[in-house]
Amino acid sequence: MQQQIPPLQQPIPPSLGEPPNAIDPMQQQRLAKLAKARNLDRQKQLVADTDKLLALAKELKEQVDKSNADMLSVDVVKKAGEIEKLAKSVKDRMRG
């Protein structure tokens, strides 16, 4: 009895000019669509946050204008903290 030895199974070499671990074109397209959707969502959130930041800054200015020179209200300090937190969030989101 002779044993049959299976033929050597070698991986198919990539085509010329194609990287060895090429991603399927459909997967590339799907990843591109996902990236585009994430960027659009990020942009929408940036617009909403900057609009809110502008509104908060206007409210803060109005409150500071109403306060006296010797004392600021607790609301003014809270509003400034809220603006600072939102501004940091916007900055981080812009960095990606």
N, C-alpha and C positions, 0 to 999 in steps of 0.2 A: 504494500500500500504506500502510495506516495502522498505526502502531505502537500496540500496546495498552499503556496505562500502568496498572500495577497500582494498585489502590486504596490509599490511604494506610493503613498499618497502625499504628494507635495502640494503645498499651497500654491494657488495660481498667482503668479507674479503680477503686480499692478501694471497697468498700461503705462507706456512711456509718458512722462510729464504728469502723472497722477501720483499724489502722495500715497505712501503705503497704507495709511489708515484713512482713506477717503470716506467722507460721510455721504450717504445716499442723497442724491439730488432732492428727493421729496422731503427728506428730513431737513436738509438745508433750507428749503423753502418754508417748511413749517416753523423752524427756528427763527427765520427772518420775520415771519408774520408775528410770532410771539414777541420778539424784540420790539417790533414796530408798535404793537398794541401796548406794551409796557411803557414805551416812550410817550405815547399819546396820553395814557392814564397819568403818567408823571407830569406831563405838561398841563393837563387839566387841573390837577391838584395844585400845581405851582400857581396857576392863575387864580384859583379860589383862595389859596393862602395869602397871596400878595394883596388881593382885594380886601380880605379880612384885616391884614396888617395895616393897610392904608386907613381903613375905617377905625381901627383901634387907635392909631396914631392921632387921627383927628379928634376922637373922643378924649384922649389924654391931653391934647392941647387945650381943648375947651375946659376941661377940669382944672388944669394948671392955671389958665387965665382967670378962673373964678376963685381960686384959692388966694389966701393972703400971703404976704412975703415971709411971714414968720413960721407958718406951719402948712404942711401938705397933708391932705387927708389920707386915710388908709386906703381908700379906693384908688387914689392916684398911684400909690406904691404898688398895689395889686395889678393895676392896669399896666404899669411899666414892666412888671414881671411877666405878665401874659404876653406882652409885645416881644420881650426878650426871648421867651420860649418859642414863640411862633417864628421869629426871625431866625433863630438857630435851626429850626426845622426846615425852613425854606432854604437856608444856606446848605444844609446837609443834602437836601433833595436835589439841589442844583449841581452838586458835585457828583451825583449819580449814585 
